[in-house]
Amino acid sequence: MGDKEVIGGLVAILIASYAAFFAWVVASISRLDRKIDSKIDSLDAKLSVQIMSLNDRLGAQIKSLDDRLSTQIKSLDDRLSAEIKSLDSRLTSRIDALTVAMAQLEGAVCQSSRPKSEVNNRFHHRL
């Protein structure tokens, strides 16, 4: 065998070695990609379960808080309505009393502005 044939054989072996190495690298990357996909799917399933559980717990807590706040708001609304009605009643009574007092003052002013003779005549007329 000649030098060219030996060199050709060595080059062929070298090319075959590179081909085998790159085939091994591609196969390893493919296996690694499948493992990563499997892990991602597993983590996704676990996270979905935890997210649903957390969502359920938070939903229950929000509903409980909403119920308590609604009860407190209704209680406060009832108390404020009662206070407003009481205040309205008291103010109405005072306004009515002031209206009566004002009418009495107007009557007194009207009587005091008449001449004394007219007032005396009315007084004597009643007698």
PEJO-V396772 format. One record per helix or strand of 2 or more residues. SS is the DSSP state (helix for helix, strand for strand). FROM is the first residue (numbers start at 0). TO is the last residue. Records with the same first field share a line. If there is no record, write none. Layout:
SS->FROM-TO + FROM-TO
//
This chain:
helix->2-112 + 115-125
//
